[in-house]
Amino acid sequence: MSIFSDVPQAPPVAVFKLTADFREDSHPQKVNLGVGAYRTDDCQPWVLPVVKKVERLIVEDDSLNHEYLPILGLPEFRSASSKVALGDDSPAIKENRVGGVQCLGGTGALRIGAEFLRTLAQRRQQHSNARLRLGTHLGEPQ
């Protein structure tokens, strides 16, 4: 008997359930609102021609290797991404106040962003609590 035999099955992930519902729908004008990938009329992933072209260039480029990237990602990619997001003339970029990380896919980026915001919120809460405690000792109104 497996130690996992008593583990209940989790509910389906909403986005995959949406894709399954799309496949089952026979309406001729249905629209797939599921996983963010282009699809053929047969619901198969459709790879953009430019992606295929770049894949060939990567395979044929002997200067590329399979080394791990630095923990924050490729510095040139992070810099270029910041400029796309904020603009080349961004004061924050010019003043070196922008940081970034390279993530695997959209879900990874969302996770890292959420973790950052959670950490930031916890720090602000700790700072706020410390201020309240200090204010109590100094006789400040709360």
Contacts in CASP RR format, 6 or more apart in sequence:
PFRMAT RR
TARGET T0000
AUTHOR 0000-0000-0000
METHOD contacts of the structure
MODEL  1
MSIFSDVPQAPPVAVFKLTADFREDSHPQKVNLGVGAYRTDDCQPWVLPV
VKKVERLIVEDDSLNHEYLPILGLPEFRSASSKVALGDDSPAIKENRVGG
VQCLGGTGALRIGAEFLRTLAQRRQQHSNARLRLGTHLGEPQ
12 20 0 8 1.000
15 34 0 8 1.000
15 35 0 8 1.000
16 35 0 8 1.000
18 33 0 8 1.000
18 34 0 8 1.000
19 32 0 8 1.000
19 34 0 8 1.000
19 35 0 8 1.000
22 30 0 8 1.000
22 31 0 8 1.000
22 32 0 8 1.000
22 33 0 8 1.000
22 34 0 8 1.000
22 43 0 8 1.000
23 43 0 8 1.000
32 39 0 8 1.000
32 43 0 8 1.000
37 45 0 8 1.000
37 46 0 8 1.000
38 45 0 8 1.000
38 46 0 8 1.000
38 47 0 8 1.000
38 48 0 8 1.000
39 45 0 8 1.000
39 46 0 8 1.000
40 46 0 8 1.000
58 64 0 8 1.000
69 102 0 8 1.000
72 78 0 8 1.000
72 100 0 8 1.000
72 101 0 8 1.000
72 102 0 8 1.000
73 101 0 8 1.000
73 102 0 8 1.000
74 102 0 8 1.000
77 102 0 8 1.000
78 99 0 8 1.000
78 100 0 8 1.000
78 101 0 8 1.000
78 102 0 8 1.000
81 100 0 8 1.000
81 102 0 8 1.000
82 90 0 8 1.000
82 93 0 8 1.000
82 98 0 8 1.000
82 99 0 8 1.000
82 100 0 8 1.000
83 90 0 8 1.000
83 93 0 8 1.000
86 92 0 8 1.000
86 93 0 8 1.000
86 98 0 8 1.000
87 93 0 8 1.000
90 98 0 8 1.000
92 98 0 8 1.000
101 112 0 8 1.000
103 109 0 8 1.000
103 111 0 8 1.000
103 112 0 8 1.000
132 142 0 8 1.000
135 142 0 8 1.000
136 142 0 8 1.000
END
